[in-house]
Amino acid sequence: MLKKIIGLALIGVGIFLEVMWLGFCFGSIIIGILLLIFAPRILFFPFTFFLVLGLSIMDPEKYRKAREFKYQYRANSGGHSHGSYAQPQTSINEHYKTLESNPTDDISIIKKNYRRLIKEYHYDSIISKGLPEEMVKFAEQKTQELNEAYAAIKKVKA
């Protein structure tokens, strides 16, 4: 109960600071508009920061994966002087292995493998079979991996 109160208090602090920050930014309209156009993440940082902090205090297990997410800085090529942050990429070959395919396979074969594997591992089908909670969690993870692999391969093949 104390964790929920502390978490909600932090979220409240975030809302208060966000209102103050927006008031400051839009107090000088030009700065506020420029931030809104070019850097909206800066405008909403106080709320986002305290929201994540409050939620992670209220239910640490639910937001454990959020803490494990690592950003990797990559400089953009193609004439842009700024870089970007992205989640570390797994190798495309690992995606092919996940979908039980080869890089030489046509997209239609990869799609058939994807559909077959999704049908086999989708967590809704595991739940309907009445299997244990551990299997449901595994199925959710496997479904996510399959979706990520298929999306990455589609992006490469397109």
Secondary structure, 3 states (H helix, E strand, C coil): CHHHHHHHHHHHHHHHHHHHHHHHHHHCHHHHHHHHHHCHHHHCHHHHHHHHHHHHHHCCCCCHHHHHCCCEEEECCCCCCCEEEECCCCCHHHHHHHCCCCCCCCHHHHHHHHHHHHHHHCHHHHHHCCCCHHHHHHHHHHHHHHHHHHHHHHHHHC
